[in-house]
Amino acid sequence: MTTQDRTRRVDSLGRVVLPADLRHALGIREGDVLDVAVNDGQLVLSRHEPKCVFCGTRDDLRERSGRHACGACVSALDAAQ
Ligand SMILES: [Zn+2]
């Protein structure tokens, strides 16, 4: 993929349309969830990947009620009860 200068206007609701060719190249589909962050003054969009709500790891995740926690945190919580 080559990098090109692209300009998109933000609408009255703060929405920006991602260029179709970029969406296709990156496999971004309607309904996908993206994380929005600011890094060094730059707006960064990245694919949302679940992480442990307690320690932030992405390994050994278990889902409970739509939230994720890793096995170590789940064990620590279970031991504390
Ligand atoms: Zn954890």
PDB file of the backbone (N, CA, C, O) and the ligand in Angstrom, with CONECT records:
HET     ZN  A 101       1
ATOM      1  N   MET A   1       0.854  -1.192   0.000  1.00  0.00           N
ATOM      2  CA  MET A   1       0.000   0.000   0.000  1.00  0.00           C
ATOM      3  C   MET A   1       0.886   1.237   0.000  1.00  0.00           C
ATOM      4  O   MET A   1       1.864   1.315   0.744  1.00  0.00           O
ATOM      5  N   THR A   2       0.547   2.167  -0.813  1.00  0.00           N
ATOM      6  CA  THR A   2       1.304   3.409  -0.851  1.00  0.00           C
ATOM      7  C   THR A   2       0.585   4.471  -0.037  1.00  0.00           C
ATOM      8  O   THR A   2      -0.639   4.451   0.096  1.00  0.00           O
ATOM      9  N   THR A   3       1.345   5.377   0.493  1.00  0.00           N
ATOM     10  CA  THR A   3       0.774   6.467   1.260  1.00  0.00           C
ATOM     11  C   THR A   3       0.496   7.634   0.324  1.00  0.00           C
ATOM     12  O   THR A   3       1.356   8.043  -0.457  1.00  0.00           O
ATOM     13  N   GLN A   4      -0.709   8.159   0.415  1.00  0.00           N
ATOM     14  CA  GLN A   4      -1.082   9.294  -0.409  1.00  0.00           C
ATOM     15  C   GLN A   4      -1.630  10.379   0.493  1.00  0.00           C
ATOM     16  O   GLN A   4      -2.178  10.098   1.559  1.00  0.00           O
ATOM     17  N   ASP A   5      -1.481  11.609   0.063  1.00  0.00           N
ATOM     18  CA  ASP A   5      -2.117  12.692   0.793  1.00  0.00           C
ATOM     19  C   ASP A   5      -3.600  12.630   0.513  1.00  0.00           C
ATOM     20  O   ASP A   5      -4.028  12.572  -0.639  1.00  0.00           O
ATOM     21  N   ARG A   6      -4.370  12.643   1.565  1.00  0.00           N
ATOM     22  CA  ARG A   6      -5.814  12.595   1.419  1.00  0.00           C
ATOM     23  C   ARG A   6      -6.407  13.653   2.328  1.00  0.00           C
ATOM     24  O   ARG A   6      -5.916  13.897   3.430  1.00  0.00           O
ATOM     25  N   THR A   7      -7.448  14.264   1.858  1.00  0.00           N
ATOM     26  CA  THR A   7      -8.125  15.276   2.655  1.00  0.00           C
ATOM     27  C   THR A   7      -9.574  14.869   2.817  1.00  0.00           C
ATOM     28  O   THR A   7     -10.252  14.535   1.846  1.00  0.00           O
ATOM     29  N   ARG A   8     -10.037  14.901   4.044  1.00  0.00           N
ATOM     30  CA  ARG A   8     -11.432  14.592   4.329  1.00  0.00           C
ATOM     31  C   ARG A   8     -11.967  15.685   5.234  1.00  0.00           C
ATOM     32  O   ARG A   8     -11.284  16.127   6.157  1.00  0.00           O
ATOM     33  N   ARG A   9     -13.190  16.117   4.966  1.00  0.00           N
ATOM     34  CA  ARG A   9     -13.814  17.153   5.779  1.00  0.00           C
ATOM     35  C   ARG A   9     -14.623  16.517   6.907  1.00  0.00           C
ATOM     36  O   ARG A   9     -15.340  15.542   6.685  1.00  0.00           O
ATOM     37  N   VAL A  10     -14.510  17.059   8.097  1.00  0.00           N
ATOM     38  CA  VAL A  10     -15.278  16.602   9.250  1.00  0.00           C
ATOM     39  C   VAL A  10     -16.668  17.220   9.159  1.00  0.00           C
ATOM     40  O   VAL A  10     -16.791  18.429   8.960  1.00  0.00           O
ATOM     41  N   ASP A  11     -17.720  16.409   9.302  1.00  0.00           N
ATOM     42  CA  ASP A  11     -19.073  16.958   9.189  1.00  0.00           C
ATOM     43  C   ASP A  11     -19.539  17.530  10.528  1.00  0.00           C
ATOM     44  O   ASP A  11     -18.787  17.534  11.502  1.00  0.00           O
ATOM     45  N   SER A  12     -20.769  18.005  10.571  1.00  0.00           N
ATOM     46  CA  SER A  12     -21.269  18.706  11.762  1.00  0.00           C
ATOM     47  C   SER A  12     -21.357  17.800  12.993  1.00  0.00           C
ATOM     48  O   SER A  12     -21.405  18.291  14.121  1.00  0.00           O
ATOM     49  N   LEU A  13     -21.378  16.493  12.784  1.00  0.00           N
ATOM     50  CA  LEU A  13     -21.423  15.546  13.898  1.00  0.00           C
ATOM     51  C   LEU A  13     -20.040  14.995  14.245  1.00  0.00           C
ATOM     52  O   LEU A  13     -19.920  14.129  15.113  1.00  0.00           O
ATOM     53  N   GLY A  14     -18.996  15.489  13.575  1.00  0.00           N
ATOM     54  CA  GLY A  14     -17.636  15.038  13.853  1.00  0.00           C
ATOM     55  C   GLY A  14     -17.234  13.805  13.079  1.00  0.00           C
ATOM     56  O   GLY A  14     -16.192  13.213  13.360  1.00  0.00           O
ATOM     57  N   ARG A  15     -18.039  13.403  12.107  1.00  0.00           N
ATOM     58  CA  ARG A  15     -17.739  12.189  11.346  1.00  0.00           C
ATOM     59  C   ARG A  15     -16.785  12.487  10.195  1.00  0.00           C
ATOM     60  O   ARG A  15     -16.792  13.575   9.620  1.00  0.00           O
ATOM     61  N   VAL A  16     -15.960  11.481   9.874  1.00  0.00           N
ATOM     62  CA  VAL A  16     -15.039  11.547   8.743  1.00  0.00           C
ATOM     63  C   VAL A  16     -15.185  10.246   7.967  1.00  0.00           C
ATOM     64  O   VAL A  16     -15.204   9.172   8.570  1.00  0.00           O
ATOM     65  N   VAL A  17     -15.287  10.317   6.671  1.00  0.00           N
ATOM     66  CA  VAL A  17     -15.377   9.116   5.842  1.00  0.00           C
ATOM     67  C   VAL A  17     -13.972   8.603   5.551  1.00  0.00           C
ATOM     68  O   VAL A  17     -13.120   9.340   5.054  1.00  0.00           O
ATOM     69  N   LEU A  18     -13.740   7.319   5.869  1.00  0.00           N
ATOM     70  CA  LEU A  18     -12.456   6.710   5.544  1.00  0.00           C
ATOM     71  C   LEU A  18     -12.470   6.321   4.071  1.00  0.00           C
ATOM     72  O   LEU A  18     -13.447   5.735   3.603  1.00  0.00           O
ATOM     73  N   PRO A  19     -11.426   6.629   3.339  1.00  0.00           N
ATOM     74  CA  PRO A  19     -11.394   6.287   1.918  1.00  0.00           C
ATOM     75  C   PRO A  19     -11.623   4.790   1.701  1.00  0.00           C
ATOM     76  O   PRO A  19     -11.051   3.951   2.397  1.00  0.00           O
ATOM     77  N   ALA A  20     -12.474   4.474   0.718  1.00  0.00           N
ATOM     78  CA  ALA A  20     -12.867   3.082   0.464  1.00  0.00           C
ATOM     79  C   ALA A  20     -11.658   2.196   0.180  1.00  0.00           C
ATOM     80  O   ALA A  20     -11.600   1.065   0.661  1.00  0.00           O
ATOM     81  N   ASP A  21     -10.697   2.689  -0.591  1.00  0.00           N
ATOM     82  CA  ASP A  21      -9.561   1.833  -0.924  1.00  0.00           C
ATOM     83  C   ASP A  21      -8.741   1.499   0.322  1.00  0.00           C
ATOM     84  O   ASP A  21      -8.183   0.406   0.423  1.00  0.00           O
ATOM     85  N   LEU A  22      -8.668   2.438   1.273  1.00  0.00           N
ATOM     86  CA  LEU A  22      -7.954   2.143   2.525  1.00  0.00           C
ATOM     87  C   LEU A  22      -8.728   1.135   3.356  1.00  0.00           C
ATOM     88  O   LEU A  22      -8.152   0.218   3.942  1.00  0.00           O
ATOM     89  N   ARG A  23     -10.066   1.320   3.400  1.00  0.00           N
ATOM     90  CA  ARG A  23     -10.880   0.359   4.156  1.00  0.00           C
ATOM     91  C   ARG A  23     -10.709  -1.042   3.592  1.00  0.00           C
ATOM     92  O   ARG A  23     -10.547  -2.011   4.334  1.00  0.00           O
ATOM     93  N   HIS A  24     -10.747  -1.132   2.280  1.00  0.00           N
ATOM     94  CA  HIS A  24     -10.612  -2.448   1.652  1.00  0.00           C
ATOM     95  C   HIS A  24      -9.219  -3.025   1.888  1.00  0.00           C
ATOM     96  O   HIS A  24      -9.077  -4.205   2.206  1.00  0.00           O
ATOM     97  N   ALA A  25      -8.201  -2.199   1.733  1.00  0.00           N
ATOM     98  CA  ALA A  25      -6.822  -2.678   1.904  1.00  0.00           C
ATOM     99  C   ALA A  25      -6.565  -3.148   3.330  1.00  0.00           C
ATOM    100  O   ALA A  25      -5.797  -4.084   3.550  1.00  0.00           O
ATOM    101  N   LEU A  26      -7.211  -2.495   4.304  1.00  0.00           N
ATOM    102  CA  LEU A  26      -6.979  -2.832   5.709  1.00  0.00           C
ATOM    103  C   LEU A  26      -8.023  -3.806   6.256  1.00  0.00           C
ATOM    104  O   LEU A  26      -7.952  -4.203   7.419  1.00  0.00           O
ATOM    105  N   GLY A  27      -8.993  -4.191   5.420  1.00  0.00           N
ATOM    106  CA  GLY A  27     -10.010  -5.147   5.860  1.00  0.00           C
ATOM    107  C   GLY A  27     -10.981  -4.557   6.855  1.00  0.00           C
ATOM    108  O   GLY A  27     -11.537  -5.287   7.676  1.00  0.00           O
ATOM    109  N   ILE A  28     -11.201  -3.256   6.806  1.00  0.00           N
ATOM    110  CA  ILE A  28     -12.149  -2.597   7.705  1.00  0.00           C
ATOM    111  C   ILE A  28     -13.528  -2.661   7.063  1.00  0.00           C
ATOM    112  O   ILE A  28     -13.729  -2.196   5.941  1.00  0.00           O
ATOM    113  N   ARG A  29     -14.472  -3.244   7.791  1.00  0.00           N
ATOM    114  CA  ARG A  29     -15.824  -3.422   7.263  1.00  0.00           C
ATOM    115  C   ARG A  29     -16.830  -2.663   8.103  1.00  0.00           C
ATOM    116  O   ARG A  29     -16.550  -2.286   9.241  1.00  0.00           O
ATOM    117  N   GLU A  30     -18.008  -2.441   7.531  1.00  0.00           N
ATOM    118  CA  GLU A  30     -19.091  -1.788   8.258  1.00  0.00           C
ATOM    119  C   GLU A  30     -19.353  -2.547   9.559  1.00  0.00           C
ATOM    120  O   GLU A  30     -19.449  -3.774   9.559  1.00  0.00           O
ATOM    121  N   GLY A  31     -19.465  -1.823  10.650  1.00  0.00           N
ATOM    122  CA  GLY A  31     -19.730  -2.427  11.949  1.00  0.00           C
ATOM    123  C   GLY A  31     -18.472  -2.741  12.742  1.00  0.00           C
ATOM    124  O   GLY A  31     -18.556  -3.014  13.939  1.00  0.00           O
ATOM    125  N   ASP A  32     -17.297  -2.708  12.098  1.00  0.00           N
ATOM    126  CA  ASP A  32     -16.059  -2.949  12.842  1.00  0.00           C
ATOM    127  C   ASP A  32     -15.880  -1.854  13.890  1.00  0.00           C
ATOM    128  O   ASP A  32     -16.373  -0.737  13.731  1.00  0.00           O
ATOM    129  N   VAL A  33     -15.179  -2.187  14.945  1.00  0.00           N
ATOM    130  CA  VAL A  33     -14.918  -1.223  16.018  1.00  0.00           C
ATOM    131  C   VAL A  33     -13.464  -0.786  15.928  1.00  0.00           C
ATOM    132  O   VAL A  33     -12.562  -1.620  15.845  1.00  0.00           O
ATOM    133  N   LEU A  34     -13.241   0.521  15.943  1.00  0.00           N
ATOM    134  CA  LEU A  34     -11.889   1.072  15.895  1.00  0.00           C
ATOM    135  C   LEU A  34     -11.625   1.835  17.180  1.00  0.00           C
ATOM    136  O   LEU A  34     -12.524   2.463  17.738  1.00  0.00           O
ATOM    137  N   ASP A  35     -10.399   1.776  17.640  1.00  0.00           N
ATOM    138  CA  ASP A  35      -9.981   2.599  18.766  1.00  0.00           C
ATOM    139  C   ASP A  35      -9.505   3.937  18.206  1.00  0.00           C
ATOM    140  O   ASP A  35      -8.834   3.987  17.175  1.00  0.00           O
ATOM    141  N   VAL A  36      -9.857   5.010  18.890  1.00  0.00           N
ATOM    142  CA  VAL A  36      -9.446   6.346  18.496  1.00  0.00           C
ATOM    143  C   VAL A  36      -8.534   6.889  19.594  1.00  0.00           C
ATOM    144  O   VAL A  36      -8.919   6.930  20.763  1.00  0.00           O
ATOM    145  N   ALA A  37      -7.340   7.300  19.222  1.00  0.00           N
ATOM    146  CA  ALA A  37      -6.384   7.788  20.215  1.00  0.00           C
ATOM    147  C   ALA A  37      -5.640   8.994  19.656  1.00  0.00           C
ATOM    148  O   ALA A  37      -5.650   9.242  18.450  1.00  0.00           O
ATOM    149  N   VAL A  38      -5.008   9.723  20.530  1.00  0.00           N
ATOM    150  CA  VAL A  38      -4.132  10.812  20.123  1.00  0.00           C
ATOM    151  C   VAL A  38      -2.731  10.430  20.546  1.00  0.00           C
ATOM    152  O   VAL A  38      -2.488  10.125  21.713  1.00  0.00           O
ATOM    153  N   ASN A  39      -1.812  10.447  19.599  1.00  0.00           N
ATOM    154  CA  ASN A  39      -0.424  10.096  19.873  1.00  0.00           C
ATOM    155  C   ASN A  39       0.457  11.211  19.356  1.00  0.00           C
ATOM    156  O   ASN A  39       0.576  11.410  18.147  1.00  0.00           O
ATOM    157  N   ASP A  40       1.079  11.944  20.278  1.00  0.00           N
ATOM    158  CA  ASP A  40       1.980  13.034  19.895  1.00  0.00           C
ATOM    159  C   ASP A  40       1.272  14.052  19.003  1.00  0.00           C
ATOM    160  O   ASP A  40       1.851  14.561  18.044  1.00  0.00           O
ATOM    161  N   GLY A  41       0.018  14.341  19.330  1.00  0.00           N
ATOM    162  CA  GLY A  41      -0.739  15.327  18.571  1.00  0.00           C
ATOM    163  C   GLY A  41      -1.360  14.801  17.296  1.00  0.00           C
ATOM    164  O   GLY A  41      -2.019  15.548  16.573  1.00  0.00           O
ATOM    165  N   GLN A  42      -1.159  13.522  17.006  1.00  0.00           N
ATOM    166  CA  GLN A  42      -1.713  12.919  15.796  1.00  0.00           C
ATOM    167  C   GLN A  42      -2.901  12.034  16.175  1.00  0.00           C
ATOM    168  O   GLN A  42      -2.837  11.288  17.152  1.00  0.00           O
ATOM    169  N   LEU A  43      -3.979  12.120  15.403  1.00  0.00           N
ATOM    170  CA  LEU A  43      -5.126  11.252  15.608  1.00  0.00           C
ATOM    171  C   LEU A  43      -4.800   9.880  15.022  1.00  0.00           C
ATOM    172  O   LEU A  43      -4.399   9.773  13.863  1.00  0.00           O
ATOM    173  N   VAL A  44      -4.974   8.841  15.823  1.00  0.00           N
ATOM    174  CA  VAL A  44      -4.615   7.485  15.393  1.00  0.00           C
ATOM    175  C   VAL A  44      -5.836   6.585  15.503  1.00  0.00           C
ATOM    176  O   VAL A  44      -6.447   6.493  16.568  1.00  0.00           O
ATOM    177  N   LEU A  45      -6.192   5.925  14.416  1.00  0.00           N
ATOM    178  CA  LEU A  45      -7.266   4.930  14.410  1.00  0.00           C
ATOM    179  C   LEU A  45      -6.616   3.560  14.327  1.00  0.00           C
ATOM    180  O   LEU A  45      -5.710   3.345  13.522  1.00  0.00           O
ATOM    181  N   SER A  46      -7.071   2.647  15.146  1.00  0.00           N
ATOM    182  CA  SER A  46      -6.538   1.288  15.082  1.00  0.00           C
ATOM    183  C   SER A  46      -7.663   0.303  15.341  1.00  0.00           C
ATOM    184  O   SER A  46      -8.670   0.616  15.976  1.00  0.00           O
ATOM    185  N   ARG A  47      -7.454  -0.892  14.828  1.00  0.00           N
ATOM    186  CA  ARG A  47      -8.461  -1.929  15.025  1.00  0.00           C
ATOM    187  C   ARG A  47      -8.585  -2.219  16.512  1.00  0.00           C
ATOM    188  O   ARG A  47      -7.585  -2.382  17.211  1.00  0.00           O
ATOM    189  N   HIS A  48      -9.826  -2.280  16.989  1.00  0.00           N
ATOM    190  CA  HIS A  48     -10.057  -2.558  18.397  1.00  0.00           C
ATOM    191  C   HIS A  48      -9.759  -4.013  18.691  1.00  0.00           C
ATOM    192  O   HIS A  48     -10.309  -4.909  18.050  1.00  0.00           O
ATOM    193  N   GLU A  49      -8.905  -4.245  19.642  1.00  0.00           N
ATOM    194  CA  GLU A  49      -8.618  -5.600  20.092  1.00  0.00           C
ATOM    195  C   GLU A  49      -8.886  -5.652  21.584  1.00  0.00           C
ATOM    196  O   GLU A  49      -8.376  -4.818  22.334  1.00  0.00           O
ATOM    197  N   PRO A  50      -9.680  -6.622  22.027  1.00  0.00           N
ATOM    198  CA  PRO A  50      -9.998  -6.699  23.455  1.00  0.00           C
ATOM    199  C   PRO A  50      -8.736  -6.832  24.296  1.00  0.00           C
ATOM    200  O   PRO A  50      -7.762  -7.462  23.884  1.00  0.00           O
ATOM    201  N   LYS A  51      -8.768  -6.236  25.469  1.00  0.00           N
ATOM    202  CA  LYS A  51      -7.662  -6.384  26.414  1.00  0.00           C
ATOM    203  C   LYS A  51      -8.235  -6.478  27.817  1.00  0.00           C
ATOM    204  O   LYS A  51      -9.384  -6.111  28.060  1.00  0.00           O
ATOM    205  N   CYS A  52      -7.425  -6.972  28.731  1.00  0.00           N
ATOM    206  CA  CYS A  52      -7.846  -7.146  30.120  1.00  0.00           C
ATOM    207  C   CYS A  52      -8.182  -5.776  30.710  1.00  0.00           C
ATOM    208  O   CYS A  52      -7.388  -4.840  30.614  1.00  0.00           O
ATOM    209  N   VAL A  53      -9.359  -5.666  31.318  1.00  0.00           N
ATOM    210  CA  VAL A  53      -9.771  -4.386  31.891  1.00  0.00           C
ATOM    211  C   VAL A  53      -8.925  -4.028  33.111  1.00  0.00           C
ATOM    212  O   VAL A  53      -8.920  -2.873  33.538  1.00  0.00           O
ATOM    213  N   PHE A  54      -8.221  -4.988  33.670  1.00  0.00           N
ATOM    214  CA  PHE A  54      -7.427  -4.730  34.879  1.00  0.00           C
ATOM    215  C   PHE A  54      -5.964  -4.423  34.558  1.00  0.00           C
ATOM    216  O   PHE A  54      -5.416  -3.440  35.055  1.00  0.00           O
ATOM    217  N   CYS A  55      -5.324  -5.262  33.726  1.00  0.00           N
ATOM    218  CA  CYS A  55      -3.884  -5.083  33.510  1.00  0.00           C
ATOM    219  C   CYS A  55      -3.533  -4.696  32.075  1.00  0.00           C
ATOM    220  O   CYS A  55      -2.402  -4.292  31.806  1.00  0.00           O
ATOM    221  N   GLY A  56      -4.479  -4.812  31.159  1.00  0.00           N
ATOM    222  CA  GLY A  56      -4.236  -4.373  29.781  1.00  0.00           C
ATOM    223  C   GLY A  56      -3.655  -5.424  28.856  1.00  0.00           C
ATOM    224  O   GLY A  56      -3.484  -5.154  27.667  1.00  0.00           O
ATOM    225  N   THR A  57      -3.345  -6.616  29.358  1.00  0.00           N
ATOM    226  CA  THR A  57      -2.785  -7.643  28.472  1.00  0.00           C
ATOM    227  C   THR A  57      -3.835  -8.121  27.475  1.00  0.00           C
ATOM    228  O   THR A  57      -5.037  -8.026  27.723  1.00  0.00           O
ATOM    229  N   ARG A  58      -3.363  -8.631  26.353  1.00  0.00           N
ATOM    230  CA  ARG A  58      -4.267  -9.172  25.341  1.00  0.00           C
ATOM    231  C   ARG A  58      -4.213 -10.711  25.319  1.00  0.00           C
ATOM    232  O   ARG A  58      -4.826 -11.354  24.466  1.00  0.00           O
ATOM    233  N   ASP A  59      -3.469 -11.283  26.275  1.00  0.00           N
ATOM    234  CA  ASP A  59      -3.286 -12.737  26.304  1.00  0.00           C
ATOM    235  C   ASP A  59      -4.251 -13.394  27.288  1.00  0.00           C
ATOM    236  O   ASP A  59      -4.617 -12.807  28.306  1.00  0.00           O
ATOM    237  N   ASP A  60      -4.658 -14.633  26.963  1.00  0.00           N
ATOM    238  CA  ASP A  60      -5.446 -15.468  27.875  1.00  0.00           C
ATOM    239  C   ASP A  60      -6.703 -14.742  28.368  1.00  0.00           C
ATOM    240  O   ASP A  60      -6.990 -14.728  29.565  1.00  0.00           O
ATOM    241  N   LEU A  61      -7.441 -14.143  27.441  1.00  0.00           N
ATOM    242  CA  LEU A  61      -8.619 -13.361  27.834  1.00  0.00           C
ATOM    243  C   LEU A  61      -9.848 -14.244  28.000  1.00  0.00           C
ATOM    244  O   LEU A  61     -10.053 -15.205  27.257  1.00  0.00           O
ATOM    245  N   ARG A  62     -10.653 -13.896  28.987  1.00  0.00           N
ATOM    246  CA  ARG A  62     -11.966 -14.520  29.181  1.00  0.00           C
ATOM    247  C   ARG A  62     -12.997 -13.393  29.201  1.00  0.00           C
ATOM    248  O   ARG A  62     -12.761 -12.334  29.781  1.00  0.00           O
ATOM    249  N   GLU A  63     -14.116 -13.629  28.575  1.00  0.00           N
ATOM    250  CA  GLU A  63     -15.146 -12.591  28.502  1.00  0.00           C
ATOM    251  C   GLU A  63     -16.226 -12.854  29.542  1.00  0.00           C
ATOM    252  O   GLU A  63     -16.705 -13.976  29.704  1.00  0.00           O
ATOM    253  N   ARG A  64     -16.585 -11.807  30.228  1.00  0.00           N
ATOM    254  CA  ARG A  64     -17.695 -11.861  31.177  1.00  0.00           C
ATOM    255  C   ARG A  64     -18.539 -10.619  30.984  1.00  0.00           C
ATOM    256  O   ARG A  64     -18.075  -9.497  31.180  1.00  0.00           O
ATOM    257  N   SER A  65     -19.770 -10.833  30.602  1.00  0.00           N
ATOM    258  CA  SER A  65     -20.719  -9.727  30.396  1.00  0.00           C
ATOM    259  C   SER A  65     -20.161  -8.673  29.454  1.00  0.00           C
ATOM    260  O   SER A  65     -20.324  -7.476  29.688  1.00  0.00           O
ATOM    261  N   GLY A  66     -19.499  -9.118  28.384  1.00  0.00           N
ATOM    262  CA  GLY A  66     -18.995  -8.195  27.380  1.00  0.00           C
ATOM    263  C   GLY A  66     -17.696  -7.513  27.743  1.00  0.00           C
ATOM    264  O   GLY A  66     -17.206  -6.692  26.968  1.00  0.00           O
ATOM    265  N   ARG A  67     -17.118  -7.821  28.893  1.00  0.00           N
ATOM    266  CA  ARG A  67     -15.835  -7.251  29.288  1.00  0.00           C
ATOM    267  C   ARG A  67     -14.821  -8.380  29.358  1.00  0.00           C
ATOM    268  O   ARG A  67     -15.179  -9.538  29.573  1.00  0.00           O
ATOM    269  N   HIS A  68     -13.557  -8.034  29.174  1.00  0.00           N
ATOM    270  CA  HIS A  68     -12.517  -9.051  29.134  1.00  0.00           C
ATOM    271  C   HIS A  68     -11.567  -8.909  30.320  1.00  0.00           C
ATOM    272  O   HIS A  68     -11.226  -7.805  30.745  1.00  0.00           O
ATOM    273  N   ALA A  69     -11.157 -10.060  30.836  1.00  0.00           N
ATOM    274  CA  ALA A  69     -10.133 -10.101  31.876  1.00  0.00           C
ATOM    275  C   ALA A  69      -9.233 -11.298  31.584  1.00  0.00           C
ATOM    276  O   ALA A  69      -9.692 -12.325  31.084  1.00  0.00           O
ATOM    277  N   CYS A  70      -7.947 -11.155  31.902  1.00  0.00           N
ATOM    278  CA  CYS A  70      -7.012 -12.248  31.634  1.00  0.00           C
ATOM    279  C   CYS A  70      -7.114 -13.294  32.748  1.00  0.00           C
ATOM    280  O   CYS A  70      -7.661 -13.027  33.818  1.00  0.00           O
ATOM    281  N   GLY A  71      -6.582 -14.482  32.479  1.00  0.00           N
ATOM    282  CA  GLY A  71      -6.651 -15.566  33.440  1.00  0.00           C
ATOM    283  C   GLY A  71      -5.996 -15.214  34.759  1.00  0.00           C
ATOM    284  O   GLY A  71      -6.505 -15.586  35.816  1.00  0.00           O
ATOM    285  N   ALA A  72      -4.873 -14.501  34.721  1.00  0.00           N
ATOM    286  CA  ALA A  72      -4.174 -14.155  35.960  1.00  0.00           C
ATOM    287  C   ALA A  72      -5.028 -13.213  36.817  1.00  0.00           C
ATOM    288  O   ALA A  72      -5.101 -13.382  38.034  1.00  0.00           O
ATOM    289  N   CYS A  73      -5.663 -12.238  36.200  1.00  0.00           N
ATOM    290  CA  CYS A  73      -6.499 -11.301  36.955  1.00  0.00           C
ATOM    291  C   CYS A  73      -7.752 -11.987  37.488  1.00  0.00           C
ATOM    292  O   CYS A  73      -8.187 -11.723  38.609  1.00  0.00           O
ATOM    293  N   VAL A  74      -8.333 -12.878  36.666  1.00  0.00           N
ATOM    294  CA  VAL A  74      -9.502 -13.623  37.133  1.00  0.00           C
ATOM    295  C   VAL A  74      -9.131 -14.474  38.341  1.00  0.00           C
ATOM    296  O   VAL A  74      -9.881 -14.530  39.316  1.00  0.00           O
ATOM    297  N   SER A  75      -7.956 -15.151  38.281  1.00  0.00           N
ATOM    298  CA  SER A  75      -7.508 -15.967  39.412  1.00  0.00           C
ATOM    299  C   SER A  75      -7.264 -15.109  40.641  1.00  0.00           C
ATOM    300  O   SER A  75      -7.626 -15.501  41.751  1.00  0.00           O
ATOM    301  N   ALA A  76      -6.651 -13.934  40.458  1.00  0.00           N
ATOM    302  CA  ALA A  76      -6.377 -13.044  41.594  1.00  0.00           C
ATOM    303  C   ALA A  76      -7.684 -12.577  42.207  1.00  0.00           C
ATOM    304  O   ALA A  76      -7.792 -12.493  43.430  1.00  0.00           O
ATOM    305  N   LEU A  77      -8.681 -12.270  41.381  1.00  0.00           N
ATOM    306  CA  LEU A  77      -9.974 -11.831  41.903  1.00  0.00           C
ATOM    307  C   LEU A  77     -10.678 -12.961  42.639  1.00  0.00           C
ATOM    308  O   LEU A  77     -11.264 -12.760  43.703  1.00  0.00           O
ATOM    309  N   ASP A  78     -10.609 -14.167  42.048  1.00  0.00           N
ATOM    310  CA  ASP A  78     -11.259 -15.307  42.688  1.00  0.00           C
ATOM    311  C   ASP A  78     -10.602 -15.608  44.040  1.00  0.00           C
ATOM    312  O   ASP A  78     -11.290 -15.962  44.997  1.00  0.00           O
ATOM    313  N   ALA A  79      -9.279 -15.468  44.121  1.00  0.00           N
ATOM    314  CA  ALA A  79      -8.555 -15.755  45.359  1.00  0.00           C
ATOM    315  C   ALA A  79      -8.868 -14.709  46.432  1.00  0.00           C
ATOM    316  O   ALA A  79      -8.810 -15.005  47.625  1.00  0.00           O
ATOM    317  N   ALA A  80      -9.200 -13.485  46.003  1.00  0.00           N
ATOM    318  CA  ALA A  80      -9.471 -12.404  46.960  1.00  0.00           C
ATOM    319  C   ALA A  80     -10.866 -12.516  47.567  1.00  0.00           C
ATOM    320  O   ALA A  80     -11.178 -11.851  48.554  1.00  0.00           O
ATOM    321  N   GLN A  81     -11.699 -13.363  46.968  1.00  0.00           N
ATOM    322  CA  GLN A  81     -13.074 -13.460  47.485  1.00  0.00           C
ATOM    323  C   GLN A  81     -13.206 -14.524  48.545  1.00  0.00           C
ATOM    324  O   GLN A  81     -14.295 -14.731  49.080  1.00  0.00           O
TER     325      GLN A  81
HETATM  326 ZN    ZN A 101      -5.259  -8.946  33.534  1.00  0.00          ZN2+
END
